[in-house]
């Protein structure tokens, strides 16, 4: 009980600090409502080292309570809530969930809330009884613990509601397609953990192409083709991500020559770092934050000879397709990050629109594997890219008056991604 009391003492201190922080934030929000600040954005508590340590401590406490048969006591609820929060956060990041997946979370949250409130009522009754009898209260379920648990419960409930709300825009007609795309995504996740056969990957790609072919002008239509049901963005996002994962799995099947291994590892590191940024700092990035990534990519890009990575003897070793994919993925991630925070000057919008159209066309060709392509088929894309490339002066898209308008990083990242898409198609064509 002494250890338990010491833990609760620290929990009370933590509650005080976080209550104070929440009050300051509320006061700040009221002030912003009176004096709007366009640069301000919503802030919320994110897990830190204190939360990690707290989770570890309550994991042990839960074991103690389970050992003595108290599995339905409040302390045992904390680690369940912490685990649920991690799972819900992961679902939010990946976008891989259906209403069926979320239902068990709702029922379990209801059960845990009942346990927490029941123990709170017990503690209030025990306090009153102790006062009447003139003895000290044992405080098995102190107020500080209840406050901590309810705060954790609110975090989970808020995230669950957010996930359910994101699915509420999905029209009933599109639910079967959504569920199938989620199932395929999980299949691909399992395949990515091993080395699948070509036949396995081809089967999944063919099914994705069938789903893709149901779209008319990029939209999934309702029965009879008379309506465009809500939820198009959810399905399109999942479909494109599934195609992207297929391409990554296909590229990874190729062995990388030992001479190209350092380049491969460097590109993997860059890709992993950029993917982390998309999850953690997407809305607060500036162009300068990505400068080092862009320089690293340009240095690696410059190592190619006639579009190929070569060894010390000038040979073109195995692994070109993997490296092309990784380069393209890195350029795509930089584009996505910059498009969230950096504006594009009106003067550069025509170039941005051309690049977006070109990238969309190249991605459509790549979806179908580039089978049966000839150099003549790729020529229009090469010509269009060369024309855009020639608009740059010293690597910059300049305005009519010689100034350098906003949006350079986005355009360069998009241009780089288009080049890598073209290189991937060329590589596939050469392999036959």
HUJOQUI-V342101 format. One record per residue. N is the residue number from 1. RES is the residue in one small letter. D_LAST is the distance of its C-alpha to the last C-alpha in Angstrom with 2 decimals. Layout:
<<N;RES;D_LAST> <N;RES;D_LAST>>
This chain:
<<1;x;72.15> <2;x;72.66> <3;x;68.94> <4;x;68.19> <5;x;70.83> <6;x;69.37> <7;x;65.91> <8;x;67.46> <9;x;69.34> <10;x;66.08> <11;x;64.55> <12;x;67.55> <13;x;67.01> <14;x;63.33> <15;x;64.33> <16;x;66.85> <17;x;64.33> <18;x;61.76> <19;x;64.46> <20;x;65.55> <21;x;62.00> <22;x;61.50> <23;x;64.82> <24;x;63.90> <25;x;60.59> <26;x;62.46> <27;x;64.98> <28;x;62.26> <29;x;60.58> <30;x;63.94> <31;x;64.41> <32;x;60.95> <33;x;61.85> <34;x;64.95> <35;x;63.23> <36;x;59.54> <37;x;57.18> <38;x;53.74> <39;x;52.22> <40;x;53.40> <41;x;51.18> <42;x;51.83> <43;x;52.19> <44;x;52.36> <45;x;52.92> <46;x;49.89> <47;x;50.08> <48;x;51.25> <49;x;52.54> <50;x;55.75> <51;x;53.88> <52;x;51.85> <53;x;55.11> <54;x;56.80> <55;x;54.09> <56;x;54.54> <57;x;58.32> <58;x;58.24> <59;x;55.76> <60;x;58.50> <61;x;61.23> <62;x;59.39> <63;x;59.33> <64;x;63.06> <65;x;63.77> <66;x;61.62> <67;x;63.44> <68;x;66.77> <69;x;65.47> <70;x;65.26> <71;x;61.69> <72;x;62.75> <73;x;64.35> <74;x;63.21> <75;x;62.02> <76;x;59.58> <77;x;58.13> <78;x;56.99> <79;x;54.15> <80;x;52.90> <81;x;52.90> <82;x;51.13> <83;x;48.37> <84;x;48.06> <85;x;47.79> <86;x;44.91> <87;x;43.05> <88;x;43.76> <89;x;42.64> <90;x;39.33> <91;x;38.88> <92;x;39.74> <93;x;37.20> <94;x;34.30> <95;x;35.26> <96;x;34.55> <97;x;37.72> <98;x;39.36> <99;x;43.03> <100;x;43.23> <101;x;42.15> <102;x;44.92> <103;x;47.78> <104;x;48.63> <105;x;48.97> <106;x;51.49> <107;x;53.61> <108;x;53.62> <109;x;54.60> <110;x;57.47> <111;x;58.63> <112;x;58.55> <113;x;60.46> <114;x;63.10> <115;x;63.48> <116;x;63.83> <117;x;66.40> <118;x;68.30> <119;x;68.67> <120;x;69.73> <121;x;72.43> <122;x;73.53> <123;x;73.92> <124;x;76.00> <125;x;78.23> <126;x;78.58> <127;x;79.63> <128;x;82.30> <129;x;83.58> <130;x;83.73> <131;x;85.69> <132;x;88.18> <133;x;88.69> <134;x;88.77> <135;x;86.11> <136;x;82.92> <137;x;79.66> <138;x;77.09> <139;x;74.23> <140;x;71.60> <141;x;69.56> <142;x;70.62> <143;x;69.99> <144;x;67.60> <145;x;65.30> <146;x;65.36> <147;x;64.49> <148;x;61.54> <149;x;60.23> <150;x;60.65> <151;x;58.82> <152;x;55.88> <153;x;56.08> <154;x;56.01> <155;x;52.84> <156;x;51.08> <157;x;52.55> <158;x;51.56> <159;x;47.92> <160;x;47.90> <161;x;49.39> <162;x;46.81> <163;x;43.94> <164;x;45.70> <165;x;46.32> <166;x;42.64> <167;x;42.01> <168;x;45.03> <169;x;43.23> <170;x;40.72> <171;x;41.74> <172;x;42.42> <173;x;39.88> <174;x;37.04> <175;x;38.16> <176;x;36.10> <177;x;32.83> <178;x;33.93> <179;x;34.74> <180;x;31.40> <181;x;29.53> <182;x;31.84> <183;x;31.13> <184;x;27.34> <185;x;28.02> <186;x;30.05> <187;x;27.45> <188;x;24.94> <189;x;27.73> <190;x;28.22> <191;x;24.53> <192;x;24.44> <193;x;27.35> <194;x;25.43> <195;x;21.96> <196;x;20.74> <197;x;18.45> <198;x;15.06> <199;x;17.01> <200;x;19.75> <201;x;17.74> <202;x;15.89> <203;x;19.43> <204;x;20.82> <205;x;18.16> <206;x;18.75> <207;x;22.47> <208;x;22.26> <209;x;20.49> <210;x;23.33> <211;x;25.89> <212;x;24.38> <213;x;24.52> <214;x;28.26> <215;x;28.92> <216;x;30.40> <217;x;30.27> <218;x;29.29> <219;x;32.27> <220;x;32.91> <221;x;35.74> <222;x;38.77> <223;x;39.90> <224;x;39.92> <225;x;37.96> <226;x;41.29> <227;x;41.12> <228;x;38.96> <229;x;40.03> <230;x;40.61> <231;x;38.24> <232;x;35.12> <233;x;34.57> <234;x;34.64> <235;x;32.00> <236;x;29.71> <237;x;30.01> <238;x;29.21> <239;x;26.22> <240;x;24.70> <241;x;25.56> <242;x;23.92> <243;x;20.60> <244;x;21.11> <245;x;21.87> <246;x;18.77> <247;x;16.67> <248;x;18.97> <249;x;18.78> <250;x;14.97> <251;x;15.17> <252;x;18.09> <253;x;16.44> <254;x;14.93> <255;x;17.75> <256;x;19.23> <257;x;20.52> <258;x;24.38> <259;x;24.50> <260;x;22.81> <261;x;24.90> <262;x;27.69> <263;x;25.44> <264;x;23.86> <265;x;27.41> <266;x;28.73> <267;x;26.13> <268;x;26.85> <269;x;30.55> <270;x;30.21> <271;x;28.26> <272;x;30.90> <273;x;33.73> <274;x;32.47> <275;x;32.00> <276;x;35.58> <277;x;36.82> <278;x;35.42> <279;x;37.60> <280;x;40.70> <281;x;41.24> <282;x;39.14> <283;x;42.18> <284;x;44.13> <285;x;41.62> <286;x;42.21> <287;x;39.90> <288;x;41.62> <289;x;40.67> <290;x;36.96> <291;x;37.52> <292;x;36.79> <293;x;33.49> <294;x;32.43> <295;x;33.59> <296;x;31.72> <297;x;28.42> <298;x;29.04> <299;x;29.87> <300;x;26.64> <301;x;24.67> <302;x;26.58> <303;x;25.45> <304;x;21.97> <305;x;21.42> <306;x;19.13> <307;x;17.79> <308;x;17.18> <309;x;19.71> <310;x;21.07> <311;x;23.60> <312;x;27.02> <313;x;25.77> <314;x;23.24> <315;x;20.21> <316;x;17.24> <317;x;17.44> <318;x;15.39> <319;x;15.97> <320;x;14.73> <321;x;13.25> <322;x;16.65> <323;x;18.65> <324;x;17.06> <325;x;17.83> <326;x;21.33> <327;x;22.11> <328;x;21.22> <329;x;23.28> <330;x;26.18> <331;x;26.27> <332;x;26.23> <333;x;29.09> <334;x;31.12> <335;x;30.75> <336;x;31.93> <337;x;34.82> <338;x;35.97> <339;x;35.80> <340;x;38.31> <341;x;40.88> <342;x;40.40> <343;x;41.22> <344;x;39.41> <345;x;41.79> <346;x;42.27> <347;x;41.52> <348;x;37.96> <349;x;37.25> <350;x;35.60> <351;x;33.02> <352;x;32.61> <353;x;32.07> <354;x;29.44> <355;x;27.50> <356;x;27.88> <357;x;26.63> <358;x;23.62> <359;x;22.78> <360;x;23.27> <361;x;20.90> <362;x;18.08> <363;x;18.80> <364;x;18.73> <365;x;15.22> <366;x;14.16> <367;x;16.15> <368;x;13.91> <369;x;10.76> <370;x;9.47> <371;x;7.69> <372;x;7.80> <373;x;8.80> <374;x;9.85> <375;x;12.06> <376;x;14.97> <377;x;14.31> <378;x;14.56> <379;x;17.53> <380;x;20.26> <381;x;19.49> <382;x;19.56> <383;x;22.77> <384;x;24.38> <385;x;23.81> <386;x;25.15> <387;x;28.18> <388;x;28.95> <389;x;28.51> <390;x;31.02> <391;x;33.56> <392;x;34.09> <393;x;36.91> <394;x;36.95> <395;x;34.36> <396;x;36.55> <397;x;36.61> <398;x;40.19> <399;x;42.61> <400;x;44.46> <401;x;47.39> <402;x;45.36> <403;x;45.57> <404;x;42.72> <405;x;42.46> <406;x;41.58> <407;x;38.02> <408;x;36.39> <409;x;34.84> <410;x;33.33> <411;x;31.83> <412;x;30.45> <413;x;28.90> <414;x;27.36> <415;x;26.10> <416;x;24.60> <417;x;22.84> <418;x;21.38> <419;x;20.09> <420;x;18.44> <421;x;16.84> <422;x;15.44> <423;x;14.30> <424;x;12.59> <425;x;10.70> <426;x;9.93> <427;x;8.82> <428;x;6.48> <429;x;5.15> <430;x;5.30> <431;x;3.79> <432;x;0.00>>
